[in-house]
Amino acid sequence: MFLWMPRALPLGMLRLGTMESPEFFRLPVVSHGAEFLVQGYLMRRNILTYKAPPNNEGYDLICIHPDPRKVTKQIRIQVKSRYASDCGRGFPVKEKTFGAFDFLIIVFLNIGNYMGKRRQGCLEGKREIEFYTLPVSFIREHHDTSSSWEKVNLRNLDIDEYVGDKGFELIAVALGILYPARPELAAANQKTSPAVC
């Protein structure tokens, strides 16, 4: 097998396979960016987040409390991403990795439609990024091993409690990180909603 890059494909997009039957359409830069997006959003919530070494088994990010005097544990995050807006809303995850992460964050990058038979007009499917922060217990419950591609399919599941900031809040709560507030409002912040600043 050899690497084949059609002239019509923009730089950074690789199609792996043979000329007769391309197998995979990969966007390595876009896919790699998902981990940095998650890291940025977690740090926006004041969760100190470090990248694990590349190709680390089981997790991609490590989260701890930003106050060194309050660090009591770490949270391991596995990041999965899908770039196509019209993807099947499923993602592969191996059962053997369940003990290596605490949360899995699936990032639907939604850069356009790539899965249909129409090869033109991918931009019409472009929309906002979606993040879902799923506890390992959720992954275990919805894990499908009926094929060699062990996966979780989110289609038709009620996952509103895990979307965006609500999902990131699960990690903050697990680490005991209060919502950032001015010192004079910190006591009120503990007793009321995280919206108090």
TIFIPA-383340 format. One record per residue (C-alpha): x, y, z. Coordinates in pm, whole numbers, plus 50000, padded with zeros to 5 digits. Each point is the difference from the previous one (the first is absolute). Example, Ala and Ser with C-alpha at 12.3 -4.5 7.8 and 13.67 -1.06 7.14 Angstrom:
! TIFIPA-383340
512304955050780;501375034449934;
! end
This chain:
! TIFIPA-383340
500005000050000;501245035049927;499055035250104;497915016749735;499075036850011;497605011649727;500675034749862;496465011550082;500514993950371;501115030450204;503344998350177;499734981450332;497304976049880;501264964949938;498164971649833;501634967050090;499564970149779;500484991849637;498955020549700;497394973949913;498304998950341;500925026950254;499324986950350;500265028950245;499655037449979;502085015150277;500595035650118;502884996150246;500335037150081;496265003650069;499874968050206;503075009350205;498475034050071;497094984050190;502214992650302;501175036250011;496425012549972;498974978650296;503065011150197;499145036549932;496364996350104;500934981650320;502545026950088;497355026349923;498054983750286;503145003250221;500844962949981;503774996349975;500484976749703;503154983749863;500474980549680;501184964450042;502884988249780;498994992549638;498484965349950;499674995250375;497904969350073;496495007250123;499995037550064;501005032349827;499625026550271;500585001750376;497985024650211;500775012250351;498875027850235;501755033049914;500805007050367;502994978250098;498774999750361;496734984149890;501274973349761;498674967150132;499604980049680;500325000949625;497394993549730;501064981949683;498225009949678;499854980949675;499145022349701;498254986849690;499025021249704;497954998249681;500575027149741;496974993449775;496735017650086;498084970949846;501814972550192;498034972150163;500465014750352;501994969750106;503674995750086;502344970650063;501224992350350;501604967750117;498744983050315;503584993550112;500515037950043;497115004950246;502314998450301;502335026249854;497635030149990;497385016550222;498165019849733;499864998149622;499365032549815;498664995549649;500465030649780;497795003549695;502045025149802;497225004349738;502235014449727;497604989049723;498284970649833;502404972749887;498134967250045;497315001749731;500244989749638;500165036449890;503655010150003;499395037249947;498495025850229;501574988350328;499785035550140;496214998850009;500274976550300;502455022250193;498755009650348;501145006850357;502224975350187;498294976850250;501664985650312;498584971050205;501744990850327;499064963950074;500944981950323;501564965749961;496814985150153;498005014149705;502534985449755;499754965750166;496205000949990;499775009349631;503034981249866;499214978149698;502254969749946;497834983549732;502655006549733;503785001449993;499645038050015;499135003950367;498145032950021;497495022450171;497155014349794;498405031850134;497185001349746;496574999850170;501485002650352;499045027550246;503395016750056;498995035950078;501554998350348;503444993549845;500075027349733;502395029749999;500495018650327;497674976250187;502364971549915;503145019550092;498355008050333;499984962550080;503795000649998;500165031950207;497684984750261;502044967750008;503115020750074;498275023450247;500615031049788;497565028250072;498985023549722;502495029049984;498835029850206;501425031450156;501184993250357;497285021850154;497354979349817;501574965850053;497794991850302;496855009349804;501294979549706;500154968950220;496385004350115;498385010449671;500294991949632;503335001049814;498735031249821;500985022550294;503205018149904;
! end
